[in-house]
Amino acid sequence: MPASHDIKGIIRRVAEIIIEELKLEDVTADTFNPEMDLVDELGIDSMDLATIALVLQDEYQITIDEDDYPKLKTICLIAGYIEEKLTARN
């Protein structure tokens, strides 16, 4: 279970997951730009995004609809989406 459900905690955890799943080097959760376009600037493809979505679903016990994937282009957008799902659940 994630330690923090506030937006800053979610942003940090999403960054950590992306760094871990994509095996990014020379970047940390503190230095990762949460506004960076993950597809255009980082080169994440649909398979990477699907993998990250699965990890996030397990981490936060939420469902991420595949139709929503195109909207999840930045860490900030992903974190907002997760926060929305968590709020709706509670």
RODREN-855373 format. One line per 2 residues: number of its first residue (from 1); their letters; for each residue x, y, z of C-alpha. Coordinates in nm, 2 decimals, decimal comma. Layout:
BEGIN
NUM) a) X:Y:Z; ... .
// end
This chain:
BEGIN
1) mp) 0,00:0,00:0,00; 0,14:0,34:-0,09 .
3) as) 0,26:0,55:0,20; 0,11:0,88:0,07 .
5) hd) -0,21:0,96:-0,11; -0,15:1,33:-0,13 .
7) ik) -0,08:1,46:-0,48; 0,29:1,53:-0,41 .
9) gi) 0,33:1,17:-0,27; 0,15:1,03:-0,57 .
11) ir) 0,37:1,23:-0,81; 0,69:1,11:-0,64 .
13) rv) 0,57:0,74:-0,64; 0,47:0,76:-1,00 .
15) ae) 0,81:0,90:-1,09; 0,98:0,62:-0,89 .
17) ii) 0,77:0,35:-1,07; 0,84:0,50:-1,42 .
19) ie) 1,22:0,52:-1,34; 1,22:0,17:-1,21 .
21) el) 1,01:0,01:-1,49; 1,19:0,19:-1,77 .
23) kl) 1,53:0,14:-1,60; 1,61:0,51:-1,65 .
25) ed) 1,96:0,62:-1,54; 2,08:0,96:-1,42 .
27) vt) 1,73:1,06:-1,30; 1,57:1,04:-0,96 .
29) ad) 1,22:1,10:-0,84; 1,34:1,44:-0,72 .
31) tf) 1,49:1,54:-1,06; 1,22:1,39:-1,28 .
33) np) 1,02:1,67:-1,44; 0,65:1,58:-1,36 .
35) em) 0,54:1,80:-1,65; 0,75:1,62:-1,91 .
37) dl) 0,55:1,46:-2,19; 0,63:1,09:-2,14 .
39) vd) 0,55:0,99:-2,50; 0,70:1,29:-2,70 .
41) el) 0,99:1,37:-2,47; 1,08:1,04:-2,30 .
43) gi) 0,97:0,81:-2,59; 0,74:0,58:-2,39 .
45) ds) 0,55:0,35:-2,62; 0,21:0,19:-2,56 .
47) md) 0,37:-0,13:-2,42; 0,57:0,08:-2,16 .
49) la) 0,25:0,27:-2,07; 0,05:-0,05:-2,03 .
51) ti) 0,32:-0,19:-1,80; 0,33:0,12:-1,59 .
53) al) -0,05:0,13:-1,57; -0,05:-0,23:-1,44 .
55) vl) 0,20:-0,15:-1,17; 0,00:0,16:-1,07 .
57) qd) -0,32:-0,04:-1,06; -0,15:-0,29:-0,82 .
59) ey) 0,01:-0,01:-0,62; -0,30:0,20:-0,57 .
61) qi) -0,57:-0,08:-0,60; -0,75:0,12:-0,88 .
63) ti) -0,86:0,04:-1,23; -0,71:0,24:-1,52 .
65) de) -0,93:0,22:-1,82; -0,73:0,15:-2,14 .
67) dd) -0,93:0,43:-2,31; -0,77:0,67:-2,06 .
69) yp) -0,41:0,58:-2,15; -0,38:0,86:-2,41 .
71) kl) -0,47:1,12:-2,15; -0,19:1,00:-1,91 .
73) kt) 0,09:1,19:-2,09; 0,27:1,34:-1,79 .
75) ic) 0,34:1,24:-1,43; 0,12:1,52:-1,31 .
77) li) -0,17:1,40:-1,52; -0,12:1,04:-1,40 .
79) ag) -0,11:1,15:-1,04; -0,42:1,36:-1,08 .
81) yi) -0,60:1,06:-1,24; -0,49:0,84:-0,95 .
83) ee) -0,60:1,09:-0,69; -0,94:1,12:-0,87 .
85) kl) -0,98:0,74:-0,86; -0,88:0,72:-0,49 .
87) ta) -1,12:1,00:-0,40; -1,41:0,84:-0,59 .
89) rn) -1,34:0,51:-0,41; -1,35:0,67:-0,06 .
// end
